Amino acid sequence: MIQVSRDFKETYKIVSQYFEDFFPNDDGQLFIFNKEHTRLESVVSWGDISDEDQIIFYPNECWSIRLGKPYLIKGSDDKLPCTHIPESSKHGSLCVPMMSQGEIIGLLFIKFKDWTLKLNPEEEDHLLSLKQSLAVTIVEHLTLALINLHLQESLRFQSIQDRLTGLYNRRFLDESLKREAANIKRYKYSVGIIMIDVDFFKKFNDTFGHDCDDAGIRKTAANKYQRGRYCLPLRR
């Protein structure tokens, strides 16, 4: 299902549902790096995630990210806990980094509940080993799906946005007009289109250069975008 998801929102909804099935006796969160790749933000959570469970943390707060491999802590371990894990995690936890070509894009965090207290050490080790193996397999498939989705989204934006100004282009205009035309028939409303010719634009470009040219287009679009739905730069 995640391989054929249309967008990140749909993917995270699927992930949330199935994580509860895969780890029904545990709590957990899925973290993804922000666009600046400076911190991780929670995008999915399941179980009894409380206010003290962090929804944002920095890479150096997690041992698995710093080591580049899963980091398992049992309830009886003396291993150093990750600083992003709440102190209430008395029964152990598992952090699994999401890696693609040596780059970490996110993290799967699982907080174990008190079911471990009912097991002897051998049974606990065996079950935790199975949970870690399952988590690693899931992360591998999920990472691939998110990378493909990001690539599709990136290609999509490149096809409908002007590379220099970041504004929508002619292709987006054509797609939008088709969608609006269908909505007009369905919802019985009207739509207006305004075309603006910027005076002396070529002279401005020749005098101040392409950087100022692009800034001028962005500024013009920003002023007009406040009252309309779209503003598209079409060069001549």
RODOSE-973338 format. One record per residue (C-alpha): residue number from 1; x, y, z; residue in one letter. Coordinates in nm, 3 decimals. Example, Ala and Ser with C-alpha at 12.3 -4.5 7.8 and 13.67 -1.06 7.14 Angstrom:
! residues 2
  seq       c1       c2       c3  type
    1    1.230   -0.450    0.780     a
    2    1.367   -0.106    0.714     s
***
This chain:
! residues 236
  seq       c1       c2       c3  type
    1    0.000    0.000    0.000     m
    2    0.280    0.243    0.077     i
    3    0.444    0.166   -0.258     q
    4    0.138    0.301   -0.440     v
    5    0.056    0.590   -0.205     s
    6   -0.015    0.922   -0.373     r
    7    0.144    1.153   -0.117     d
    8    0.312    1.169    0.224     f
    9   -0.014    1.230    0.410     k
   10   -0.165    0.910    0.276     e
   11    0.155    0.717    0.345     t
   12    0.170    0.829    0.707     y
   13   -0.195    0.730    0.756     k
   14   -0.119    0.380    0.630     i
   15    0.193    0.360    0.845     v
   16    0.003    0.464    1.156     s
   17   -0.258    0.193    1.107     q
   18   -0.017   -0.091    1.042     y
   19    0.236    0.000    1.311     f
   20   -0.040   -0.060    1.564     e
   21   -0.087   -0.407    1.411     d
   22    0.285   -0.486    1.401     f
   23    0.359   -0.360    1.753     f
   24    0.024   -0.382    1.938     p
   25    0.180   -0.403    2.285     n
   26    0.418   -0.110    2.243     d
   27    0.411    0.264    2.188     d
   28    0.601    0.431    1.911     g
   29    0.672    0.726    1.686     q
   30    0.804    0.781    1.337     l
   31    1.031    1.083    1.299     f
   32    1.138    1.248    0.971     i
   33    1.407    1.510    0.919     f
   34    1.283    1.859    0.838     n
   35    1.371    2.025    0.507     k
   36    1.681    2.188    0.653     e
   37    1.794    1.848    0.789     h
   38    1.859    2.004    1.129     t
   39    1.602    1.827    1.346     r
   40    1.360    1.535    1.345     l
   41    0.985    1.586    1.370     e
   42    0.720    1.332    1.464     s
   43    0.488    1.248    1.172     v
   44    0.325    0.931    1.307     v
   45    0.258    0.805    1.659     s
   46    0.066    0.513    1.804     w
   47   -0.011    0.368    2.146     g
   48   -0.013    0.575    2.463     d
   49    0.208    0.862    2.351     i
   50    0.189    1.129    2.622     s
   51    0.280    1.498    2.626     d
   52    0.623    1.415    2.767     e
   53    0.711    1.214    2.456     d
   54    0.902    1.451    2.233     q
   55    0.766    1.542    1.892     i
   56    1.085    1.725    1.792     i
   57    1.446    1.648    1.874     f
   58    1.795    1.697    1.732     y
   59    2.015    1.428    1.572     p
   60    2.278    1.430    1.846     n
   61    2.012    1.329    2.099     e
   62    1.980    0.977    1.952     c
   63    2.251    0.711    1.971     w
   64    2.117    0.518    1.674     s
   65    2.153    0.822    1.448     i
   66    2.500    0.895    1.575     r
   67    2.604    0.528    1.533     l
   68    2.411    0.473    1.211     g
   69    2.251    0.147    1.331     k
   70    1.966    0.021    1.553     p
   71    2.002    0.096    1.923     y
   72    1.817   -0.142    2.159     l
   73    1.783   -0.085    2.533     i
   74    1.635   -0.347    2.762     k
   75    1.470   -0.253    3.086     g
   76    1.758   -0.408    3.283     s
   77    2.037   -0.266    3.065     d
   78    2.301   -0.025    3.186     d
   79    2.339    0.120    2.835     k
   80    2.318    0.497    2.799     l
   81    1.965    0.597    2.693     p
   82    1.900    0.842    2.414     c
   83    1.827    1.186    2.555     t
   84    1.514    1.220    2.339     h
   85    1.354    0.925    2.524     i
   86    1.134    1.020    2.822     p
   87    1.244    0.902    3.164     e
   88    0.919    0.705    3.197     s
   89    1.052    0.445    2.947     s
   90    1.150    0.200    3.221     k
   91    1.097   -0.116    3.018     h
   92    1.333   -0.046    2.732     g
   93    1.318    0.103    2.384     s
   94    1.437    0.059    2.028     l
   95    1.558    0.323    1.782     c
   96    1.603    0.229    1.416     v
   97    1.747    0.490    1.176     p
   98    1.599    0.522    0.827     m
   99    1.898    0.525    0.592     m
  100    1.925    0.577    0.218     s
  101    2.266    0.567    0.047     q
  102    2.441    0.650    0.372     g
  103    2.211    0.941    0.455     e
  104    1.965    0.923    0.745     i
  105    1.619    1.058    0.660     i
  106    1.429    0.962    0.973     g
  107    1.390    0.735    1.273     l
  108    1.153    0.469    1.402     l
  109    1.125    0.481    1.782     f
  110    0.953    0.205    1.981     i
  111    0.889    0.230    2.355     k
  112    0.833   -0.107    2.519     f
  113    0.563   -0.155    2.779     k
  114    0.562   -0.378    3.089     d
  115    0.509   -0.705    2.896     w
  116    0.883   -0.773    2.938     t
  117    0.833   -0.820    3.314     l
  118    0.642   -1.144    3.247     k
  119    0.931   -1.309    3.059     l
  120    1.249   -1.478    3.168     n
  121    1.577   -1.334    3.028     p
  122    1.600   -1.585    2.740     e
  123    1.242   -1.528    2.630     e
  124    1.289   -1.152    2.655     e
  125    1.607   -1.161    2.443     d
  126    1.435   -1.376    2.179     h
  127    1.125   -1.159    2.155     l
  128    1.324   -0.834    2.146     l
  129    1.542   -0.981    1.872     s
  130    1.230   -1.061    1.669     l
  131    1.090   -0.712    1.727     k
  132    1.415   -0.553    1.617     q
  133    1.431   -0.771    1.304     s
  134    1.071   -0.679    1.217     l
  135    1.136   -0.308    1.279     a
  136    1.447   -0.311    1.056     v
  137    1.256   -0.483    0.773     t
  138    0.969   -0.236    0.797     i
  139    1.208    0.060    0.801     v
  140    1.385   -0.065    0.487     e
  141    1.059   -0.085    0.291     h
  142    0.927    0.241    0.433     l
  143    1.250    0.428    0.356     t
  144    1.240    0.312   -0.006     l
  145    0.876    0.419   -0.038     a
  146    0.943    0.765    0.110     l
  147    1.247    0.819   -0.112     i
  148    1.044    0.729   -0.422     n
  149    0.760    0.953   -0.307     l
  150    1.001    1.242   -0.249     h
  151    1.148    1.189   -0.596     l
  152    0.804    1.191   -0.755     q
  153    0.710    1.506   -0.567     e
  154    1.037    1.673   -0.663     s
  155    0.988    1.588   -1.032     l
  156    0.630    1.706   -1.009     r
  157    0.734    2.044   -0.868     f
  158    1.009    2.078   -1.126     q
  159    0.754    2.027   -1.403     s
  160    0.509    2.293   -1.276     i
  161    0.740    2.553   -1.120     q
  162    0.979    2.802   -1.274     d
  163    1.328    2.702   -1.159     r
  164    1.460    3.056   -1.123     l
  165    1.170    3.225   -0.948     t
  166    0.995    2.932   -0.776     g
  167    0.661    3.047   -0.922     l
  168    0.415    2.829   -1.110     y
  169    0.471    2.797   -1.484     n
  170    0.264    2.760   -1.801     r
  171    0.215    2.386   -1.754     r
  172    0.058    2.444   -1.414     f
  173   -0.167    2.707   -1.571     l
  174   -0.289    2.456   -1.830     d
  175   -0.357    2.194   -1.561     e
  176   -0.532    2.447   -1.337     s
  177   -0.757    2.571   -1.616     l
  178   -0.871    2.215   -1.691     k
  179   -0.948    2.155   -1.323     r
  180   -1.127    2.488   -1.284     e
  181   -1.329    2.426   -1.599     a
  182   -1.452    2.096   -1.453     a
  183   -1.534    2.264   -1.121     n
  184   -1.726    2.541   -1.298     i
  185   -1.954    2.282   -1.457     k
  186   -1.996    2.091   -1.133     r
  187   -2.040    2.371   -0.880     y
  188   -2.182    2.640   -1.111     k
  189   -1.946    2.925   -1.028     y
  190   -1.748    3.167   -1.243     s
  191   -1.376    3.225   -1.271     v
  192   -1.176    3.522   -1.395     g
  193   -0.830    3.541   -1.547     i
  194   -0.616    3.854   -1.536     i
  195   -0.307    3.891   -1.752     m
  196   -0.060    4.162   -1.657     i
  197    0.213    4.295   -1.883     d
  198    0.504    4.439   -1.682     v
  199    0.617    4.758   -1.856     d
  200    0.983    4.803   -1.952     f
  201    1.065    4.454   -1.829     f
  202    1.334    4.389   -2.093     k
  203    1.501    4.722   -2.016     k
  204    1.498    4.640   -1.646     f
  205    1.654    4.302   -1.721     n
  206    1.923    4.448   -1.949     d
  207    2.008    4.718   -1.694     t
  208    2.014    4.524   -1.366     f
  209    2.070    4.163   -1.472     g
  210    1.886    3.833   -1.436     h
  211    1.895    3.819   -1.056     d
  212    1.706    4.146   -1.024     c
  213    1.487    4.032   -1.313     d
  214    1.382    3.721   -1.118     d
  215    1.336    3.921   -0.798     a
  216    1.111    4.162   -0.985     g
  217    0.893    3.877   -1.111     i
  218    0.867    3.729   -0.761     r
  219    0.775    4.067   -0.615     k
  220    0.513    4.133   -0.880     t
  221    0.365    3.787   -0.829     a
  222    0.363    3.826   -0.449     a
  223    0.169    4.152   -0.472     n
  224   -0.093    3.998   -0.702     k
  225   -0.108    3.659   -0.530     y
  226   -0.260    3.804   -0.212     q
  227   -0.601    3.847   -0.376     r
  228   -0.596    3.569   -0.634     g
  229   -0.538    3.197   -0.638     r
  230   -0.242    3.172   -0.873     y
  231    0.013    3.400   -1.029     c
  232    0.230    3.262   -1.306     l
  233    0.532    3.425   -1.472     p
  234    0.525    3.387   -1.850     l
  235    0.836    3.530   -2.017     r
  236    0.845    3.666   -2.368     r
***
